[in-house]
Amino acid sequence: MRKPEIYLFDDSFSALDFKTDAKLRAALRSETGEATVLIVAQRVSTVMDADRIIVLEEGRIAGIGNHRELMASSEVYREIVASQLSEEEIA
């Protein structure tokens, strides 16, 4: 079986509990190797470790960057994070 260059997960992790989500993403890292991985997600914890996050608000781009960059530059992203994570998880 050929390894694809691009993987697309369209809200595939939302039905999983947080522990299973984290375990699955860790396992996928070794399987996806050097491929491009696109994850469409509503849960911040699913994308916090991404190289690049694109934040959408009402169908428009509200921010682009990694978690740290978006926490500094995007009010929309900060609001989403604050609504989903505890202070310890945000840091």
C-alpha positions in Angstrom: 0.0 0.0 0.0 1.3 3.4 -1.0 1.7 6.1 1.7 -0.1 9.3 0.7 1.5 12.7 0.7 -1.5 14.3 2.2 -3.9 13.1 4.9 -7.2 14.9 5.6 -9.1 14.4 8.8 -12.4 16.3 8.7 -13.6 16.6 12.3 -12.7 13.0 12.8 -11.7 13.4 16.4 -14.6 15.3 17.8 -16.6 12.2 18.9 -13.6 10.9 20.9 -12.9 11.6 24.5 -9.8 13.7 25.2 -7.5 10.8 26.2 -8.4 8.7 23.1 -8.0 11.8 20.9 -4.5 12.4 22.2 -3.5 8.7 21.9 -4.8 8.5 18.4 -3.0 11.7 17.2 0.2 10.4 18.8 -0.1 7.1 17.0 -0.9 8.9 13.7 2.3 11.0 13.9 4.4 7.9 13.5 2.2 6.6 10.6 1.9 9.9 8.7 5.7 10.5 8.8 6.7 13.4 6.5 3.3 13.7 4.9 1.1 16.9 5.1 -1.7 16.4 7.7 -4.8 18.6 7.5 -7.1 18.4 10.5 -10.5 20.2 10.5 -11.5 20.5 14.2 -13.6 22.4 16.6 -11.7 21.2 19.6 -8.6 23.4 20.4 -6.8 20.5 22.1 -6.8 18.6 18.8 -4.9 21.3 17.0 -2.8 23.0 19.7 0.4 21.2 18.6 -0.1 22.0 14.9 2.6 23.8 13.0 -0.1 26.1 11.5 -3.6 26.7 12.6 -6.2 28.6 10.5 -8.9 30.1 12.6 -12.2 30.8 10.9 -15.0 33.0 12.0 -18.2 33.2 10.0 -16.4 31.6 7.0 -13.5 34.2 7.0 -10.0 33.8 8.2 -9.6 35.3 11.7 -6.0 34.2 12.3 -3.2 32.1 11.1 -0.2 30.8 13.1 0.7 28.3 15.7 -0.9 28.2 19.2 1.5 30.6 20.8 1.3 33.1 17.9 -2.5 33.0 17.8 -2.7 33.5 21.6 -0.8 36.7 21.1 -2.5 37.9 17.9 -6.0 36.6 17.6 -8.8 37.6 19.9 -11.1 35.0 18.3 -8.7 32.2 19.0 -8.1 33.4 22.6 -11.9 33.3 23.1 -12.2 29.8 21.7 -9.3 28.6 23.9 -10.7 30.2 27.0 -14.1 28.6 26.4 -12.6 25.1 26.0 -9.5 24.8 28.3 -8.5 25.4 31.9 -5.8 27.9 32.8 -3.3 25.1 33.3 -4.0 23.6 29.8 -3.7 27.0 28.1 -0.1 27.7 29.4 
